[in-house]
Each structure stands twice: as C-alpha cells, then as structure tokens.
Amino acid sequence: MSSNLLKLPDVTEPVTDADEEIFLVYTALNQKPLDLAGPDGFHGLGHVDSRKDTLSIRFELTAPSPPTPSSGTTEFKSASRSKGKSARRTRGEETPHVIEIELAQDKTALRSRKGDTGSVLWRASIALAQVILQQHRFPPSDPLVDKDLLRESHILELGAGTGLLSIALSACAKSYTATDIAPLLPLVRKNVALNFAGWTHNTRLPEGSPGSNISVEELDWETLLSLPPTGRSRYYPKPPEPNAKWDLVLIVDCIYHPSLLPALVETIETVSTAGKTWALVIVELRQEDVVREFLERLLNKGTWWLFRVDRLLDLPYVVWACQKYA
C-alpha cells in the first residue's frame, strides 16, 4: 500500500516543537467560546450521553451544492428547462445518504470499574466518522484520505471503546481491526453484532458481506510495554492478509491520563511500519499538560513526522497525522 494514503496540503509544515504546538492549539481554543457540557450534564468530558443504555447514531451524507452560475446563468437555465422535470433536482438537492448505527453502552461499568472510559460513546468518534464518511461518499477536491487507497488498506484502531468507528468505517477499507483491553471486548463485539446480522467473534461472514472484514481483538498497551522488545511483535494483532502491515492506525480520544502515555506511544511505535503506516490522532483538548507530554514522547522517538490537519474538525478537536519514517 502506498504511503500516500493520507493527502496533506503541500504547505503543511511538520510539528517539531511540542511546546510551540501546544501554545498554538490552546490559544485557538481559548479564543473560541465553547459549551463543553453534554446532554448528560457533565462538563469538560466528551461523552455523548452516559445516561442511556443504547444510542441511535445517524450520519447524513449530503452532496455538496454545485457552484453558483455567473456569466453563463441564462444559458444554464435555458438548457435545464429543455430537460423537463428530471433537470429540476440538482446534485446539491439530492436526498442525503443516511447511515444509522445502533450502539449499546455499559453505563454501570463507567461508574463502577476503575479507570473505565470506553464503556460509553465519545463525541470525537462521531465527529471523525462524519467527516470520513462524507468525504468517502462525496469526495472533495482535497480529501484527507485517498478513497481508492483506503479501499485496499488495513486499519487498526487502538482504544476502540464501544466500537462505533469499526461499524461506521469498515465498509471503506479492506480490513478493520478494533482493539481494546479485555473487559471492553464483549461490548465492542455486541455492537458489531447488533449492526451486522450473523456476525460473531468466532464466525466469519461471507467475504464481501457487510461487517465481514471486522475483527475485534485484545490489545492492552500496558501489557505490550511490559514485554521485552522481541516479544512485542508477537503480542499485537496483525492484518488478516498474510505478510501485510497496518496502513492506518486510529487513535481517537485516547489521550487523557498521563500514566497511560508511555504505553500508548510505545504501542503506536510497535504496530507501525516505517515508510508505510500513518497514524491519525484525534484529541479533544482538555488537559494541556497531558497533550503536551504525548507530543513530546512521540517526537522524542525520532521516528515520526507529525503534521496538524487544520479545518478537518472544529475545536475543541485537533487532528494530527503522523507518518513513521524510520
């Protein structure tokens, strides 16, 4: 798979200084008034609604409006009339393509299991899925992801939580492997099964059928970190295709606790292949020091190019595209 999977503007400059990057993104955040309270009343957190056992998530993908005619307006209208009723609906007026996903949450685990954050849905996952699905359905002139290359790509998600992204994005890729710690895997598998009839962890659906390319596997970052370097490569899940490497690693709203950062960064480093793997990091800006430490640790590896992707998501989200080069 080509390293051109992610398409960044030519003017994009790499991030080389964590302190400078933190200053820039948090200055922008502080200049924009935001209401960070969710419908469940929590402030400063990214839950969608932690009070509910199930959520219905709806993505509406709408064709962009066509350019407004200028000098050729009269000719355009005349030509349209000659085609009768079929010409009255322009591309921008097409009925939106709708994707609906049913998602279970484990709100009891959120409150009773120490350190649990993956048992409920977080807004960052919805925001990313909306953009990727929209660009995949109606490619803009400057998409973040090359649609054709993505179709042949193997995706690994770290900290998959409820599994929303695997359900939403699997149809866009060759394979999608959602990973998390062992206590969360039943919830992820339950949600995949809710949305793809016949899917089970031990049953393979017919190739090409919806959900057939989804795997749900354990990947505990702290377990990986505790292993000797020679043992780490045997621990983490591999793509289903023989000898394949991961093309894209997704890390969505996983940067929240400083104690997990060494293990997270080492996991990103271990599962990635130089010259091939892109890592897409999506952060909801909360604790400044935690985000700074993550950037410092990744940059200090000396094996990554790191680029901020502006205008893909609105604040309080920031997106970094990272490519391993050594």
C-alpha positions as CSV (number, residue, x, y, z in Angstrom):
1,M,0.0,0.0,0.0
2,S,1.3,3.4,-0.9
3,S,2.4,5.9,1.8
4,N,0.2,8.4,0.0
5,L,-2.9,7.1,1.8
6,L,-3.3,10.5,3.6
7,K,-3.2,13.5,1.4
8,L,-1.9,16.6,3.2
9,P,-1.6,20.1,1.6
10,D,1.8,20.8,0.2
11,V,2.2,23.8,2.5
12,T,1.7,21.6,5.6
13,E,4.7,22.0,7.9
14,P,5.8,19.3,10.3
15,V,5.4,19.8,14.1
16,T,8.8,19.8,15.6
17,D,8.3,21.5,19.0
18,A,5.7,20.3,21.4
19,D,5.6,23.5,23.4
20,E,5.0,25.6,20.4
21,E,2.3,23.3,19.1
22,I,0.5,23.3,22.5
23,F,0.7,27.1,22.6
24,L,-0.9,27.4,19.1
25,V,-3.8,25.0,19.6
26,Y,-4.7,26.1,23.1
27,T,-4.5,29.7,22.1
28,A,-7.0,29.0,19.4
29,L,-9.2,27.0,21.8
30,N,-9.2,29.8,24.4
31,Q,-10.3,32.3,21.7
32,K,-13.4,30.3,20.8
33,P,-16.3,30.2,23.2
34,L,-17.4,26.6,23.6
35,D,-20.2,24.8,25.6
36,L,-18.5,21.6,26.6
37,A,-21.5,20.3,28.6
38,G,-23.0,17.2,27.1
39,P,-26.7,16.2,27.3
40,D,-25.9,14.1,30.4
41,G,-24.8,17.3,32.2
42,F,-21.1,16.5,32.5
43,H,-18.8,19.4,31.8
44,G,-15.4,19.1,30.1
45,L,-15.9,15.5,29.2
46,G,-16.6,14.0,25.8
47,H,-19.5,11.6,26.5
48,V,-22.4,11.7,24.1
49,D,-24.9,10.7,26.8
50,S,-23.7,8.4,29.6
51,R,-27.2,8.1,31.0
52,K,-28.5,5.8,28.2
53,D,-28.1,2.0,27.7
54,T,-28.4,2.4,23.9
55,L,-27.8,5.2,21.5
56,S,-29.0,5.6,17.9
57,I,-26.4,7.3,15.8
58,R,-27.3,8.8,12.5
59,F,-24.9,10.1,9.8
60,E,-26.4,12.2,7.0
61,L,-24.1,12.4,4.0
62,T,-25.1,15.2,1.7
63,A,-23.9,16.1,-1.8
64,P,-22.2,19.5,-1.9
65,S,-24.1,22.3,-3.6
66,P,-23.0,22.9,-7.2
67,P,-21.1,26.2,-7.9
68,T,-23.4,29.2,-8.4
69,P,-23.5,30.1,-12.2
70,S,-22.2,33.5,-13.0
71,S,-21.7,34.7,-16.6
72,G,-23.5,31.7,-18.1
73,T,-26.6,31.9,-15.9
74,T,-29.1,32.4,-18.8
75,E,-27.7,29.6,-20.9
76,F,-27.7,27.3,-17.9
77,K,-31.3,27.9,-17.1
78,S,-32.4,27.6,-20.7
79,A,-30.6,24.2,-21.1
80,S,-32.1,23.0,-17.9
81,R,-35.7,23.8,-18.9
82,S,-35.3,21.7,-22.1
83,K,-34.7,18.6,-20.0
84,G,-38.1,18.8,-18.2
85,K,-38.7,17.6,-14.7
86,S,-35.5,15.4,-14.5
87,A,-33.4,18.5,-14.5
88,R,-35.1,20.2,-11.6
89,R,-33.1,18.3,-9.0
90,T,-29.5,19.4,-8.9
91,R,-26.7,17.4,-7.3
92,G,-26.8,19.6,-4.2
93,E,-30.5,18.8,-3.8
94,E,-30.1,15.0,-3.7
95,T,-31.7,13.2,-0.9
96,P,-29.0,12.7,1.8
97,H,-27.5,9.2,2.1
98,V,-28.2,8.1,5.7
99,I,-26.2,5.6,7.8
100,E,-27.8,4.6,11.1
101,I,-26.0,2.7,13.8
102,E,-27.4,1.2,17.0
103,L,-24.9,1.3,19.9
104,A,-25.1,-0.3,23.3
105,Q,-23.3,1.3,26.3
106,D,-22.3,-0.1,29.7
107,K,-23.0,2.9,31.9
108,T,-22.7,0.7,35.0
109,A,-19.1,-0.1,34.2
110,L,-18.3,3.6,33.6
111,R,-19.2,4.3,37.2
112,S,-18.1,1.1,38.9
113,R,-14.9,-0.1,37.0
114,K,-11.9,2.0,38.0
115,G,-10.3,3.8,35.1
116,D,-13.1,2.8,32.6
117,T,-13.7,5.3,29.9
118,G,-14.5,3.1,26.9
119,S,-17.9,1.8,28.0
120,V,-19.7,4.8,26.7
121,L,-19.6,6.7,23.3
122,W,-17.4,9.8,23.0
123,R,-18.2,12.7,20.7
124,A,-14.8,12.6,19.0
125,S,-15.6,9.3,17.3
126,I,-18.8,10.7,15.8
127,A,-17.1,13.8,14.6
128,L,-14.3,11.8,12.8
129,A,-16.8,9.3,11.3
130,Q,-19.0,12.0,9.9
131,V,-16.1,13.6,8.1
132,I,-14.5,10.4,6.8
133,L,-17.9,9.1,5.6
134,Q,-18.9,12.4,4.0
135,Q,-15.6,12.6,2.1
136,H,-15.8,9.0,1.1
137,R,-19.3,9.3,-0.3
138,F,-18.8,12.7,-1.9
139,P,-15.0,13.2,-2.4
140,P,-14.0,16.9,-2.2
141,S,-11.1,18.2,-4.3
142,D,-8.8,17.9,-1.3
143,P,-9.8,14.8,0.8
144,L,-7.7,13.8,3.8
145,V,-7.8,10.1,2.8
146,D,-7.3,8.7,-0.7
147,K,-10.5,6.8,-1.3
148,D,-9.0,4.2,-3.6
149,L,-6.0,3.5,-1.4
150,L,-8.3,3.3,1.7
151,R,-10.3,0.6,0.0
152,E,-7.1,-1.6,-0.1
153,S,-5.9,-0.6,3.4
154,H,-5.8,-2.4,6.7
155,I,-6.9,-0.3,9.6
156,L,-6.0,-0.9,13.3
157,E,-7.9,1.1,15.9
158,L,-6.4,1.5,19.4
159,G,-8.8,2.0,22.3
160,A,-11.9,1.3,20.3
161,G,-14.3,1.6,23.2
162,T,-17.9,0.9,22.0
163,G,-16.7,0.1,18.5
164,L,-18.5,2.8,16.6
165,L,-15.7,3.5,14.2
166,S,-15.3,-0.1,13.2
167,I,-19.0,-0.2,12.4
168,A,-19.1,3.1,10.5
169,L,-15.8,2.9,8.6
170,S,-15.2,-0.8,7.9
171,A,-17.0,-0.6,4.5
172,C,-14.4,1.9,3.4
173,A,-11.4,-0.4,4.0
174,K,-10.1,-3.8,3.2
175,S,-10.0,-4.8,6.8
176,Y,-10.7,-3.1,10.1
177,T,-9.4,-4.5,13.5
178,A,-10.8,-2.8,16.6
179,T,-8.8,-3.3,19.8
180,D,-9.1,-2.6,23.4
181,I,-8.5,-4.1,26.8
182,A,-10.1,-7.5,27.6
183,P,-13.0,-6.2,29.8
184,L,-14.3,-4.0,26.9
185,L,-14.2,-6.6,24.1
186,P,-17.7,-8.0,24.9
187,L,-19.2,-4.6,24.4
188,V,-17.4,-4.0,21.1
189,R,-18.4,-7.4,19.8
190,K,-22.0,-6.9,21.0
191,N,-22.2,-3.7,19.0
192,V,-20.7,-5.1,15.8
193,A,-23.2,-8.0,16.1
194,L,-26.1,-5.5,16.6
195,N,-25.3,-3.8,13.3
196,F,-24.2,-6.8,11.1
197,A,-26.6,-9.8,11.1
198,G,-24.8,-13.0,11.7
199,W,-21.5,-11.5,12.8
200,T,-19.9,-13.2,15.8
201,H,-16.3,-13.3,17.1
202,N,-15.9,-16.9,16.0
203,T,-17.9,-16.9,12.8
204,R,-16.7,-15.4,9.5
205,L,-19.4,-13.9,7.4
206,P,-19.2,-14.5,3.6
207,E,-16.4,-12.4,2.1
208,G,-17.6,-9.1,0.9
209,S,-20.7,-9.0,3.0
210,P,-21.2,-6.0,5.4
211,G,-19.1,-6.5,8.5
212,S,-17.2,-9.5,7.2
213,N,-13.9,-7.6,7.4
214,I,-14.2,-6.5,11.0
215,S,-12.1,-8.2,13.8
216,V,-12.2,-7.4,17.5
217,E,-9.1,-8.3,19.4
218,E,-7.4,-7.6,22.7
219,L,-4.5,-5.1,22.7
220,D,-3.6,-3.8,26.1
221,W,-1.0,-1.0,25.8
222,E,0.5,-1.6,29.3
223,T,0.8,-5.4,28.6
224,L,2.7,-4.6,25.4
225,L,5.0,-2.1,27.2
226,S,5.8,-4.8,29.9
227,L,7.1,-7.2,27.3
228,P,10.6,-7.3,26.0
229,P,11.0,-5.7,22.6
230,T,11.4,-9.1,21.0
231,G,8.0,-10.2,22.4
232,R,6.0,-7.2,21.5
233,S,5.8,-8.0,17.8
234,R,4.2,-11.4,18.7
235,Y,1.6,-9.8,21.0
236,Y,-0.3,-7.3,18.9
237,P,-2.9,-8.3,16.2
238,K,-1.8,-8.5,12.6
239,P,-3.8,-7.8,9.4
240,P,-5.7,-10.8,8.1
241,E,-3.8,-10.8,4.9
242,P,-0.5,-12.8,5.0
243,N,2.6,-10.6,5.4
244,A,0.5,-7.4,5.4
245,K,1.3,-4.5,7.6
246,W,-1.0,-1.9,9.1
247,D,-1.7,1.0,6.7
248,L,-3.6,3.2,9.1
249,V,-3.7,3.3,12.9
250,L,-6.5,5.3,14.5
251,I,-6.1,6.8,18.0
252,V,-9.3,8.7,18.8
253,D,-9.7,10.5,22.1
254,C,-7.3,8.1,23.9
255,I,-5.1,10.8,25.3
256,Y,-6.5,11.6,28.8
257,H,-4.4,10.0,31.5
258,P,-0.6,10.7,31.9
259,S,0.0,7.2,33.3
260,L,-1.0,5.6,30.0
261,L,1.1,7.8,27.7
262,P,4.3,5.7,27.8
263,A,2.4,2.6,26.9
264,L,0.3,4.3,24.3
265,V,3.3,5.8,22.5
266,E,5.2,2.5,22.6
267,T,2.2,0.7,21.2
268,I,1.9,3.2,18.3
269,E,5.6,2.8,17.6
270,T,5.4,-1.0,17.7
271,V,2.4,-1.7,15.5
272,S,3.6,0.8,12.8
273,T,5.9,0.2,9.8
274,A,8.4,2.8,8.6
275,G,7.5,4.2,5.2
276,K,4.1,2.7,5.2
277,T,2.0,3.3,8.3
278,W,0.1,6.5,9.0
279,A,-1.3,7.2,12.5
280,L,-4.3,9.5,12.8
281,V,-4.5,11.0,16.3
282,I,-7.7,12.8,17.3
283,V,-7.7,14.7,20.6
284,E,-10.4,16.6,22.4
285,L,-8.4,19.4,24.0
286,R,-8.7,19.1,27.8
287,Q,-5.6,18.8,30.0
288,E,-2.9,20.8,28.4
289,D,0.0,19.0,30.1
290,V,-1.2,15.6,29.1
291,V,-1.4,16.5,25.4
292,R,2.0,18.2,25.6
293,E,3.5,15.1,27.1
294,F,2.0,12.9,24.4
295,L,3.5,15.1,21.7
296,E,6.9,15.2,23.4
297,R,7.0,11.4,23.8
298,L,6.1,10.8,20.1
299,L,8.5,13.4,18.8
300,N,11.3,12.2,21.0
301,K,11.1,8.7,19.4
302,G,12.8,10.3,16.4
303,T,10.9,8.1,14.0
304,W,7.9,10.1,13.2
305,W,6.8,13.0,11.0
306,L,3.9,14.8,12.8
307,F,1.5,17.2,11.0
308,R,-1.5,19.1,12.3
309,V,-4.5,18.7,10.0
310,D,-6.4,22.0,10.1
311,R,-10.0,22.5,9.3
312,L,-10.9,18.8,9.3
313,L,-12.7,19.0,12.6
314,D,-13.8,22.1,14.6
315,L,-12.4,22.9,18.0
316,P,-12.2,21.5,20.7
317,Y,-10.8,18.7,18.5
318,V,-7.4,18.6,17.0
319,V,-6.2,16.1,14.4
320,W,-2.5,15.1,13.9
321,A,-1.4,12.9,11.0
322,C,1.7,11.1,11.9
323,Q,3.9,9.1,9.5
324,K,6.6,6.7,10.6
325,Y,9.8,7.3,8.6
326,A,12.4,5.2,10.5
